[in-house]
């Protein structure tokens, strides 16, 4: 994934006025006079944190979909006595294994 300067600016510089035309640093127009435009190095240094946050959001969204498809039906089977709790826990774990968060 390439560096997304608009995401970095939205996360760290939302209180300032700026616009982005394209995907490169040169496409950033800085309109705030009370703070200089962040340097390329500043923005690049913020990218790993921003990317991690948005990757985590994407994983959470995918997990939500898959829980509904995979583990929720097993949960209701467990509640009706048609499956055991471990079956449900296994289904939950299979979703987590397929869509892991960093650090899990």
Buried (B, 14 or more C-beta within 10 A) or exposed (E): EEBBBBBBBEBBBEEBEBEBEEEEBEEBEBEEEEEEBBEBEEBBEBBEEBBEEBEEEEBEEEBEEBBEEBBBEBBEBBEEEEBEEEBBBEBBEBBBEEBEEEEE
